[in-house]
Amino acid sequence: MRHRIALVPLDSRPCCQWFPRKIAEIADVDLHMPPIEMLGKFMTPGHCESIHGWLLEAADSVDGLVVAADQLAFGGLIASRTNERALEQARETLEALRAVKAKYPSKPLFVSSVLMRITITGRNAEYVKYKHLVQRYSELSDRHLRLKEPGLEQEILHVKAQIPNEILLDFFQARERNMCIHKLLIDWTAEGIIDYLSITQEDASPVGVHIKEQWELQRYIYDRHVQAKTMIYPGADEGTQTLLARMVQRLNRRKAKVFPRFTSEAGKQVIPEFEDRPLEETVKAHLLAAGAVIVDSPLEADLILAVNSPLNNIHNGGSETEPVNALFNPRHLITDLAENARYHLEQGRRVAIADVALPNASDIELVRYLLDERLFTRLSGYAGWNTAGNSLGTCISHAIARTMYELQRPGGAPTLPANETVDNASRPEKAHYSFLISRLMDEWGYQAQIRGEANRWIEANLSVSPWDLETEYDQVNARIIQRIKELFEATKPLICAGDRGVGEIPAAIRDAELVLVQLPWNRTFELDVRVDVELV
């Protein structure tokens, strides 16, 4: 009998509500989520009171619960960055967590909460300008007050003078309110209401006002004796995916053993863009938050996590409007990553690739290699979207779901046993391959190739911003759909069954079809891409 899990997502974006659905299907568990209408959309917050009621009702029929606290407290991630919802209102709807645990004390409850980014939301062209100024002010303030750097006073005053007072006031009031919520959730973890709490650090840098907040919360975690049940690490949108993977292992009473392997030793120590610590620390934190056991050898692992790490001081600036290029640097040893993956795949081991060399898109050089060598569809997971933390969370969650499903089979085989047909294994098998190819078309197709092209076309031909399409949504959406369809048709021969070379592994996918392409919000930053597959 399948396990049943209730999940409250962070907001209505595909990464928050569709990704967990597919990961649950891959793990062969039933996932229950609130209607998408409750979750809000872009600048319209979700319905906190409705989510509160839904959670109380859903808890009755599930084995475990995963909740994004920012949706329940504020109405979503973007709403959590403003001070529009008062602290007492947020506490009131969060009481659903206490009520659920009181009624169902044996059901595990995992909660994710986002430590606010170091700037505001770029809701339109004007706010994008202020977004950069607020981040600069945040970083300068930390360098001046915490690091005691001299000579910054005039620059701080200059930057502050360009930001409207109400924007800066709202920014810091929201941070203060959110810190109260983080401490409340830590208290509830200490009291046994929450069984595991992840506090994910949204977009940041090595300096900024978030550093002192992290230190304050880490000390509070120590004081409340919940170090084994709470973790602070880079991420945000993927938080419930990570806890879903943890829940799957908890309910199956088995932990996935993972061996992480990096493109280079130097790459481990690079601090990815939008994050505040070396990549190796982030990888370990994501694996631990997902409930996995980190092992020291691929021979004792259930899964090998191959990490395509950045090169120090070589990046694309995190731009979503310029072309996102590969590194094209001989120091970037994608050959080592790909050929090592090939070796382990041929030995019957599972391999997933976290593609974090560049932010906001796949490394097109790596993906070309994987497609040309017919390695991509043999992976247990892949992700290369947004920040390193986002990509790691999705990749690890997908791969753990796949691994746990396969470990339930007789002998724990990474391929279908002889007595099991695709038909009676179709749900998790099809979910795995459809999600894998959907990631390809989103992160390699749209984010790395088409989004920059679309944004430049908007800036040249329309009087709107890629961050707020206003009345031009239909025109832009149609243009993007057409480009994705063209790229998908050109890519199908590399992912579907066809003429193969002598000795090549047969393809698992007979055919693939785009079933949905659309901009989910009125901006170009993310795309909802869904692919369905027919298996061989």
Number of C-alpha atoms within 10 A of each C-alpha: 6 10 17 20 24 24 27 27 31 30 27 24 22 19 22 20 23 16 20 26 21 22 26 28 22 28 30 23 20 15 20 19 18 17 12 14 10 19 26 19 19 19 14 12 20 27 18 24 19 15 24 20 12 18 24 15 11 17 22 14 11 15 18 23 25 26 24 27 30 29 31 30 30 29 27 27 27 22 23 24 25 23 19 12 15 13 17 12 13 23 17 14 20 24 13 19 23 15 14 20 19 11 12 15 13 10 17 19 26 26 25 30 26 26 28 27 22 27 25 22 16 16 16 16 14 10 16 16 13 21 20 15 19 23 20 18 24 20 22 22 20 19 17 15 11 14 11 11 13 9 9 13 12 9 13 17 11 11 16 17 11 12 16 10 11 8 15 17 12 16 19 16 15 21 22 14 18 25 18 13 21 21 16 14 25 27 18 17 23 20 12 16 21 21 18 24 27 29 26 23 24 25 21 25 20 16 19 23 25 24 18 13 16 17 12 13 18 17 13 17 22 12 11 16 15 21 15 10 18 23 20 22 24 29 28 27 28 26 31 32 30 29 29 32 31 27 24 27 20 14 15 13 8 14 18 24 21 25 22 23 22 21 23 19 11 12 21 23 17 18 23 29 24 23 23 21 18 15 24 19 14 23 23 16 19 27 26 15 24 27 24 22 16 16 17 13 13 19 12 12 19 23 26 26 28 21 24 27 29 29 22 14 9 11 18 18 13 17 13 23 19 17 17 26 16 19 19 10 10 8 10 21 15 21 14 13 19 21 15 16 25 20 11 16 18 12 9 12 21 25 26 24 28 28 27 27 30 30 29 27 30 33 26 21 14 21 19 14 16 22 15 11 14 19 20 23 21 21 20 27 28 30 27 31 29 25 26 29 33 27 27 30 31 30 28 29 34 30 30 34 30 27 24 22 22 20 16 12 14 9 9 15 15 18 12 15 12 6 5 11 10 13 10 9 12 14 14 23 23 22 22 27 25 24 25 24 25 20 25 24 26 26 29 23 23 28 27 27 23 20 27 21 19 22 22 16 15 19 13 10 9 13 11 17 19 27 18 18 21 14 10 17 17 14 10 22 20 13 12 22 17 12 17 20 16 11 15 19 12 10 15 16 14 18 21 21 16 14 10 11 8 6 6 10 12 14 19 18 19 13 16 20 16 18 10 13 20 17 21 18 20 21 22 27 20 22 25 18 25 21 21 18 22 15 19 12
